[in-house]
Amino acid sequence: MISFFAGCEKKELDSPYITIISPTRNQAFQDKDSIQIKALIKPHNASLVNSQITVRDKKRNVIAAMNIGCACAGLQVINLERSFIYPVKKTEDVMVEICAKLNNGETICEQVPFVLIGE
């Protein structure tokens, strides 16, 4: 299912330096559930400049997007935690992508598919 969003150029997808803890792969959320997004970023020989969480549907429409600035210079582990509520009209497969820009110019990303279940 990773291929359904294989459009990130100049980004390292499935980065070993980002671990998405929540949602888990193919986890299902009901309409009006609070969707918790949790991840660990462990920049390797670099510092985190900023990160972005994006949730998209299969057509790549953005459902939710959060830019997260960071005063993280020198931190070896960065914990990200955000949540959102999205009203679901129909069941759909979606993808969360977390990208981190590092001070060496590299952008690393990790993706996890999950499901929003409509009424």
C-alpha positions in Angstrom: 0.0 0.0 0.0 3.0 2.3 0.3 3.0 2.8 -3.4 -0.3 4.7 -3.3 1.6 7.8 -2.2 4.9 7.2 -3.9 5.2 10.8 -5.1 7.7 12.3 -2.6 10.7 13.4 -4.6 14.0 14.2 -2.9 12.8 12.7 0.4 13.9 9.5 2.0 10.6 7.5 2.4 10.4 4.7 5.0 13.2 6.4 7.0 14.9 4.3 9.7 15.1 7.6 11.6 11.3 8.1 12.0 9.1 5.7 13.9 5.4 6.2 13.7 3.9 4.8 16.9 0.3 5.8 16.2 -1.7 5.2 14.1 -0.5 1.7 13.6 -0.6 0.2 10.1 -4.2 -0.3 9.0 -5.6 0.8 12.3 -9.3 1.8 12.0 -10.8 5.0 13.5 -14.6 5.6 13.8 -16.3 8.9 12.8 -15.5 11.6 15.4 -12.8 9.6 17.1 -9.8 11.6 18.1 -7.0 10.5 15.9 -3.7 10.4 17.8 -0.5 10.8 15.8 2.6 9.9 17.7 6.1 9.5 16.4 9.8 9.4 17.4 12.4 11.1 15.2 16.0 10.2 15.8 18.0 12.3 13.4 21.3 10.6 12.6 24.3 12.9 12.7 22.1 15.9 12.2 19.6 18.2 14.0 15.9 18.5 13.3 14.9 21.9 11.8 11.2 21.3 11.5 8.7 18.5 10.8 5.3 18.2 9.1 2.5 15.7 9.6 0.2 15.3 6.6 -2.8 13.0 6.3 -4.1 12.3 2.7 -6.8 10.3 1.1 -6.2 8.0 -1.9 -6.6 10.9 -4.3 -3.8 12.7 -2.4 -6.3 15.3 -1.0 -5.1 16.7 2.3 -7.3 15.8 5.2 -5.1 17.3 7.9 -1.7 19.0 7.8 0.4 20.3 10.7 3.7 22.1 10.5 5.8 21.7 13.7 8.6 24.0 14.3 11.4 22.8 16.6 14.1 24.2 18.8 15.7 20.8 18.7 19.4 21.5 18.0 21.4 18.7 19.5 18.5 16.5 20.6 19.0 12.9 19.8 15.3 11.9 20.1 12.3 14.1 19.3 8.8 13.1 20.4 5.9 14.3 18.2 2.3 14.1 19.5 -0.7 15.7 17.8 -4.3 14.8 17.4 -7.2 15.8 15.2 -10.9 14.9 14.7 -12.1 14.5 11.1 -15.8 14.0 10.3 -16.0 10.8 8.2 -18.8 10.5 5.7 -17.7 7.2 4.2 -15.1 4.6 5.0 -11.8 5.5 3.3 -8.2 4.4 3.3 -5.8 7.2 4.2 -2.1 7.7 4.8 -0.2 9.6 7.4 3.1 10.9 6.3 5.6 12.5 8.8 8.5 14.3 7.2 11.4 15.9 9.0 13.8 18.5 7.6 17.3 18.2 9.0 20.0 20.9 9.3 22.1 19.0 6.7 19.5 19.7 4.0 18.1 16.2 4.0 14.4 15.5 4.3 13.3 12.2 5.7 9.8 10.7 5.7 7.8 7.8 7.0 4.3 6.8 6.0 1.6 4.6 7.6 -1.7 3.7 6.0 -4.9 3.6 8.2 -8.6 3.6 7.8 -11.4 6.1 8.6 -14.7 4.3 9.1 -17.8 6.3 8.2 -21.3 6.2 9.8 
